Amino acid sequence: MNGATFFSDMLQAITDRGRRVLSFNIRDEGGANGMAALEAACETLLSSRGEASGMALAKEIADRWEGLDAERRQAFMTMLLERFGPDTERLDKAIEAYRAKATTAALLELSAAAEPRRQELIRRLNLAPQGISTLVHMREALLRMKAEDPNLAAVDADFAHLFASWFNRGFLTLWPISWSTPADILEKIIRYEAVHQIDDWDELRRRLKPDDRRCFAFFHPQLVDEPLIFVEVALTKDIPGNIAEVLRQDRALVRADEATTAVFYSISNCQAGLRGVSFGNFLIKQVVEDLRRELPKLNTFVTLSPVPGFADWVARERQAGEEGVLDGEDLATLCALDDPQWVENDEAVTALRPVMTGLAARYLLHGRSSGGRVLDPVARFHLGNGARLERINFLADRSPRAMRQAHGMMVNYLYKLDDIETNHEAFATRGEVAASPAVRRLAPAGR
């Protein structure tokens, strides 16, 4: 990290020198004048040839962006869409030239002409000190805007295209997170935990300090104190069936060198602006390799995962009635879900267990979108990584969020190292879900 700090300081020094020779100044005016000045600055940055002045101008634009209100940020993104697309005159000529003679040179010119100018603008904004951080925040705002204005999808596609290269696995570093990790990073682990909330520092200590706990995070060299994604791991002697036995304070501690099972019980993406940039598959595989080197007795690698789309799917099937996957008896049993306190009713729990477990298996094995994708996003992630759907756990998480999203269901996905590639290929090419015989018996194909 010292090297990264030195590089950052060097960039800042170059930027400071550039500011001293930079004659262009973005006015602080609001409204149309301010946006016109910002557009002019972007045009100047695109035409700039000087390294120091380009970095200084990129910093000025980035600073200006940080100070914009929501309305003017929207105007900035609209400006990128409307003013910084491809050079249409150049593109038309390239198309005509390629149609006339499909040479390699003509194809290269066509490819270059088709690239929106905003891609190069984004590249140059990345030259600013902390430029990558600003761009990630920009895209976070852009994703919110895109929900209201689908036309901005073209701008988002350019950000996503560049981020896929800049956050390539080759640039990422895996760091263990422990109780001795700097406090500013630990604070972010608390804040970014997205699966099982960490209420305070004492709870964080229980997840990091004991010998049977591990945590790992990916970092980017230009975001040295910002985790991109992290995974929490419990070292055990068997596969857990509920989250309480993993997190409870009074659990029996396991010596790390005696553990046989590594349980990935929480995976959290940290940067909303990097949505759609995949890190998790690399993270799990790298962590498995590191744990096997450290603890040779580990022979089972599983998750204890949420099923966030299950409750909505059950609601849709109940609404469909007997036209869907449910018969009359199932529909009657599921009426117990309408009581918010059904988990406290032993009779309701006993009646719902087989129905809900079977439905969860059916949802995960056979549930498909109109485009043929597995419905559950967590299932898509693990199955796409080559895991096997190993076990379905009824009422495994009774937290309010888990009850709301999945009626308390959780799933174990098994990463059996010898089968990962075969499972991945079957899922990626044919949409086949690798599952244990026990899970398949819960939901035979049919209705």
C-alpha positions in Angstrom: 0.0 0.0 0.0 3.0 2.3 0.4 3.7 2.0 -3.3 0.1 3.0 -4.0 0.4 6.1 -1.7 3.7 7.1 -3.5 2.0 6.8 -6.9 -1.0 8.8 -5.7 1.3 11.5 -4.3 3.2 11.6 -7.6 0.0 12.1 -9.6 -1.1 14.9 -7.3 2.3 16.6 -7.8 1.9 16.4 -11.6 -1.7 17.7 -11.3 -0.5 20.7 -9.1 2.1 21.6 -11.7 -0.6 21.3 -14.4 -2.9 23.7 -12.6 -0.2 26.4 -12.5 0.0 26.4 -16.3 -3.7 25.7 -17.0 -5.4 28.8 -18.4 -8.9 27.2 -18.7 -11.1 27.7 -15.6 -14.5 26.2 -15.0 -16.7 29.0 -13.8 -18.7 28.5 -10.7 -21.9 29.8 -12.4 -25.0 27.8 -12.0 -27.7 26.9 -14.5 -27.0 26.8 -18.2 -23.8 28.9 -18.1 -22.3 26.5 -15.6 -23.2 23.4 -17.7 -21.9 25.1 -20.8 -18.6 25.8 -19.1 -18.4 22.2 -17.9 -19.1 20.9 -21.5 -16.4 23.2 -22.8 -14.0 21.8 -20.2 -14.8 18.3 -21.3 -14.1 19.2 -24.9 -10.8 20.8 -23.9 -9.9 17.7 -22.0 -10.5 15.5 -25.1 -8.3 17.7 -27.2 -5.6 18.2 -24.6 -2.1 16.8 -25.4 -0.2 17.9 -22.3 0.0 15.3 -19.5 0.1 17.8 -16.6 -2.5 20.1 -18.0 -4.8 17.1 -18.9 -4.5 15.7 -15.3 -5.2 19.1 -13.8 -8.3 19.7 -16.0 -9.5 16.2 -15.3 -9.2 17.0 -11.6 -11.1 20.3 -12.1 -14.0 18.5 -13.8 -14.1 15.8 -11.2 -14.2 18.4 -8.4 -16.9 20.2 -10.2 -18.9 17.0 -10.5 -18.7 16.4 -6.8 -20.2 19.8 -6.2 -23.2 19.4 -8.5 -26.7 18.9 -7.2 -28.9 16.0 -8.4 -30.5 18.1 -11.2 -27.3 19.2 -12.7 -25.7 15.8 -12.3 -28.6 14.5 -14.5 -27.9 17.3 -16.9 -24.2 16.3 -17.0 -25.1 12.7 -17.9 -27.6 13.9 -20.6 -24.8 16.0 -22.0 -22.6 12.9 -22.2 -25.4 11.1 -24.0 -26.2 13.9 -26.5 -22.9 15.7 -27.0 -20.3 13.0 -26.6 -21.5 10.1 -28.7 -19.7 8.9 -31.8 -18.5 11.5 -34.4 -21.3 10.8 -36.8 -19.6 12.4 -39.8 -16.5 10.2 -39.3 -18.7 7.2 -38.7 -20.7 7.7 -41.9 -17.5 7.9 -43.9 -16.1 4.8 -42.2 -19.3 2.8 -43.0 -19.1 3.9 -46.7 -15.4 3.0 -46.9 -16.0 -0.4 -45.4 -18.9 -1.1 -47.7 -16.8 -0.1 -50.6 -13.8 -2.3 -49.6 -13.8 -4.5 -46.5 -10.1 -4.2 -45.7 -8.5 -4.6 -42.3 -7.7 -0.9 -42.3 -11.3 0.0 -43.1 -12.6 -2.3 -40.3 -10.2 -0.7 -37.8 -11.3 2.8 -38.8 -15.0 1.7 -38.5 -14.4 0.3 -35.0 -12.6 3.5 -33.9 -15.3 5.8 -35.4 -18.1 3.8 -33.8 -16.7 4.4 -30.3 -18.5 7.1 -28.4 -16.3 10.1 -27.6 -17.4 9.9 -24.0 -15.4 6.6 -23.6 -12.2 8.6 -24.2 -13.5 11.3 -21.9 -14.0 8.8 -19.1 -10.5 7.4 -19.7 -9.0 10.9 -19.4 -11.1 11.7 -16.2 -9.5 8.6 -14.8 -6.1 10.4 -15.0 -7.1 12.7 -12.1 -5.9 11.9 -8.6 -8.6 9.7 -7.1 -10.2 9.7 -10.6 -11.3 6.1 -10.4 -13.1 6.8 -7.1 -14.9 9.7 -8.7 -15.9 7.7 -11.7 -17.3 4.8 -9.5 -19.4 7.4 -7.6 -20.5 8.9 -11.0 -21.8 5.5 -12.1 -23.5 4.9 -8.8 -25.5 8.1 -9.5 -26.0 7.2 -13.2 -27.6 3.8 -12.2 -30.2 5.7 -10.2 -30.8 8.1 -13.1 -31.1 5.3 -15.6 -34.1 3.8 -13.7 -35.9 7.1 -14.6 -34.4 7.7 -18.0 -33.7 4.5 -19.9 -31.9 6.5 -22.7 -29.0 6.8 -20.3 -28.3 3.1 -20.7 -26.0 4.1 -23.6 -23.8 6.1 -21.2 -23.9 3.4 -18.6 -22.8 0.8 -21.2 -19.6 2.9 -21.7 -18.9 3.1 -18.0 -19.5 -0.7 -17.6 -17.3 -1.5 -20.6 -14.4 0.5 -19.2 -14.8 -0.8 -15.6 -14.8 -4.4 -16.8 -11.2 -3.8 -18.0 -10.0 -1.5 -15.2 -11.3 -3.9 -12.5 -10.0 -7.0 -14.2 -9.0 -9.8 -11.8 -5.4 -9.2 -12.7 -5.5 -5.8 -11.1 -7.1 -7.0 -7.8 -5.4 -8.0 -4.6 -6.9 -10.4 -2.1 -6.3 -9.3 1.5 -7.3 -11.1 4.7 -9.4 -9.0 7.0 -8.7 -9.5 10.7 -9.2 -7.7 14.0 -5.8 -6.0 13.4 -6.8 -4.6 10.0 -6.8 -0.7 10.1 -10.0 0.7 11.8 -11.1 2.7 8.7 -11.4 -0.5 6.7 -13.1 -2.4 9.5 -15.6 0.4 9.8 -16.4 -0.1 6.1 -16.9 -3.8 6.6 -19.6 -3.0 9.2 -21.2 -0.5 6.8 -21.1 -2.7 3.7 -22.2 -6.0 5.2 -25.2 -6.8 3.1 -26.4 -10.2 4.2 -26.2 -10.5 8.0 -26.1 -7.0 9.6 -23.2 -6.2 12.0 -24.7 -4.1 14.8 -21.6 -3.0 16.6 -17.8 -3.4 17.0 -18.3 -6.2 19.5 -20.2 -8.2 16.9 -17.5 -7.5 14.3 -14.9 -8.7 16.7 -16.8 -12.0 17.1 -16.7 -12.5 13.3 -13.0 -11.7 12.9 -11.1 -12.5 16.1 -11.8 -16.2 16.9 -9.6 -18.9 15.4 -12.5 -20.5 13.6 -13.3 -17.3 11.6 -11.8 -15.8 8.5 -12.6 -12.8 6.2 -11.1 -11.9 2.9 -11.6 -8.9 0.6 -10.6 -7.8 -2.9 -9.0 -4.4 -3.3 -8.0 -2.3 -6.3 -4.6 -0.5 -6.3 -6.3 2.8 -6.9 -8.9 2.2 -4.1 -6.5 1.0 -1.4 -8.8 1.6 1.6 -12.1 0.7 -0.2 -13.0 -3.0 -0.3 -14.7 -4.0 -3.5 -16.2 -7.3 -2.2 -15.6 -9.4 0.9 -16.6 -12.8 2.1 -17.0 -14.0 5.7 -16.0 -17.7 6.4 -16.8 -20.0 9.4 -14.5 -23.0 10.0 -16.6 -25.9 11.3 -16.7 -29.7 11.4 -20.0 -30.1 9.6 -22.4 -28.2 7.2 -24.6 -25.8 9.2 -28.3 -25.8 8.6 -29.1 -22.3 10.0 -27.3 -19.0 10.5 -27.9 -18.9 14.2 -25.5 -21.8 14.8 -22.9 -19.9 12.9 -23.3 -16.6 14.6 -24.3 -17.4 18.1 -22.0 -16.1 20.8 -22.0 -19.3 22.9 -21.1 -21.7 20.1 -18.3 -24.2 20.8 -15.2 -22.9 19.2 -13.3 -25.1 16.7 -9.6 -25.0 16.4 -8.7 -23.9 12.8 -6.4 -26.8 12.3 -9.1 -29.3 13.3 -11.8 -27.9 11.0 -12.9 -29.9 8.0 -15.5 -27.5 6.5 -15.3 -23.9 5.3 -18.6 -22.2 5.3 -19.0 -19.0 3.1 -21.9 -17.4 5.0 -21.8 -13.9 3.8 -20.7 -12.3 0.5 -21.1 -8.5 0.2 -20.5 -6.3 -2.8 -19.3 -2.9 -1.5 -19.4 -0.4 -4.4 -22.8 0.3 -5.9 -21.1 2.0 -8.8 -19.5 -1.4 -9.8 -22.8 -3.2 -10.1 -22.5 -5.8 -12.9 -18.7 -6.1 -12.7 -18.2 -9.6 -11.4 -15.7 -10.3 -8.6 -17.4 -13.0 -6.6 -16.5 -16.0 -8.7 -12.8 -15.0 -8.5 -13.1 -14.3 -4.8 -14.5 -17.7 -3.8 -12.0 -19.6 -5.9 -9.0 -17.6 -4.6 -10.2 -18.0 -1.0 -10.6 -21.7 -1.4 -7.0 -22.0 -2.7 -5.7 -19.8 0.2 -7.6 -21.8 2.9 -6.5 -25.1 1.5 -2.8 -24.0 1.7 -3.3 -22.8 5.2 -5.5 -25.6 6.5 -4.9 -28.9 4.7 -7.6 -30.8 6.6 -10.3 -28.7 5.0 -12.1 -30.9 2.5 -15.6 -29.4 2.3 -16.4 -25.9 1.0 -20.0 -24.8 1.2 -22.1 -21.7 1.4 -25.0 -20.9 3.7 -26.9 -18.6 1.3 -30.1 -16.5 1.3 -32.9 -17.1 -1.2 -33.9 -13.5 -1.8 -36.5 -14.0 -4.6 -38.4 -16.9 -3.0 -41.1 -15.1 -1.1 -42.1 -13.0 -4.2 -42.3 -16.2 -6.3 -44.5 -17.9 -3.7 -46.8 -14.9 -3.7 -47.1 -15.0 -7.5 -47.8 -18.7 -7.4 -50.5 -18.3 -4.7 -52.1 -15.6 -6.8 -52.0 -17.9 -9.9 -53.9 -20.5 -7.9 -54.2 -24.0 -9.4 -53.2 -22.6 -12.7 -49.6 -22.5 -11.4 -47.5 -25.1 -9.6 -49.8 -25.3 -6.5 -52.7 -27.7 -5.9 -55.6 -27.0 -3.7 -54.1 -28.6 -0.6 -50.9 -26.6 -1.0 -52.9 -23.4 -1.4 -54.8 -24.1 1.8 -51.6 -24.9 3.8 -49.9 -21.7 2.6 -52.7 -19.6 4.0 -50.8 -19.9 7.3 -48.2 -17.5 5.8 -50.8 -14.7 6.1 -50.3 -14.7 9.9 -47.1 -12.6 10.6 -46.5 -14.7 13.7 -46.8 -18.1 12.0 -43.2 -19.0 13.1 -44.4 -19.0 16.7 -47.2 -21.5 15.8 -45.9 -25.1 16.1 -48.8 -26.5 14.2 -48.3 -24.0 11.3 -44.6 -24.7 11.2 -45.1 -28.4 11.1 -47.6 -28.1 8.2 -45.6 -25.6 6.2 -42.2 -27.4 6.5 -42.7 -30.0 3.7 -44.7 -27.7 1.5 -42.2 -24.8 1.7 -39.2 -27.0 1.4 -40.6 -28.6 -1.7 -41.5 -25.2 -3.2 -38.0 -23.9 -2.5 -36.5 -26.9 -4.4 -39.0 -26.3 -7.3 -38.2 -22.6 -7.4 -34.4 -23.2 -7.5 -34.4 -26.2 -9.8 -37.2 -25.3 -12.3 -38.0 -21.6 -11.8 -37.1 -19.7 -14.9 -37.6 -16.2 -16.2 -39.1 -15.5 -19.6 -35.6 -15.5 -21.0 -34.8 -18.9 -19.5 -32.6 -17.7 -16.6 -32.7 -19.3 -13.2 -34.9 -16.9 -11.2 -32.9 -16.5 -8.0 -29.9 -14.1 -8.3 -27.9 -15.9 -5.6 -28.6 -19.2 -7.2 -27.4 -17.9 -10.6 -24.2 -16.7 -9.0 -23.2 -19.9 -7.2 -24.5 -22.3 -9.9 -22.7 -20.2 -12.5 -19.5 -20.6 -10.5 -19.9 -24.4 -10.7 -21.4 -25.1 -7.2 -24.0 -27.8 -6.6 -27.3 -27.1 -4.9 -26.7 -29.3 -1.9 -29.4 -28.8 0.8 -32.4 -26.6 1.5 -32.8 -25.4 5.1 -36.3 -24.5 6.5 -36.5 -21.5 8.8 -32.7 -21.2 8.7 -32.7 -17.4 9.1 -35.5 -15.8 11.2 -34.3 -12.2 10.8 -37.0 -9.8 9.6 -35.3 -9.4 6.2 -34.9 -13.1 5.6 -38.5 -13.7 6.6 -39.7 -11.0 4.3 -37.6 -12.1 1.3 -37.5 -15.9 1.7 -39.8 -17.0 4.5 -36.7 -17.9 6.4 -35.3 -20.3 3.8 -31.5 -20.7 3.3 -29.5 -23.0 1.0 -26.2 -24.8 1.1 -24.3 -24.7 -2.2 -21.4 -27.1 -2.3 -18.2 -26.3 -4.1 -16.8 -29.8 -4.9 -13.5 -29.0 -6.5 -13.4 -31.9 -8.9 -16.9 -31.1 -10.3 -16.8 -27.3 -10.5 -15.8 -27.1 -14.2 -18.3 -29.7 -15.3 -21.1 -28.0 -13.3 -20.2 -24.6 -14.7 -20.3 -25.8 -18.3 -23.6 -27.6 -17.9 -25.2 -24.5 -16.3 -23.6 -22.0 -18.8 -24.3 -24.0 -22.0 -27.5 -25.9 -21.2 -29.0 -24.2 -18.1 -28.7 -27.4 -16.1 -28.8 -27.0 -12.3 -26.4 -29.3 -10.5 -28.2 -30.6 -7.4 -27.9 -33.3 -4.8 -30.3 -36.3 -5.0 -31.9 -35.2 -1.8 -32.9 -31.8 -3.3 -34.1 -33.4 -6.5 -36.4 -35.7 -4.6 -38.1 -32.6 -3.1 -39.2 -31.3 -6.5 -39.6 -33.9 -9.2 -40.2 -32.5 -12.6 -43.9 -32.2 -13.5 -46.5 -29.9 -12.3 
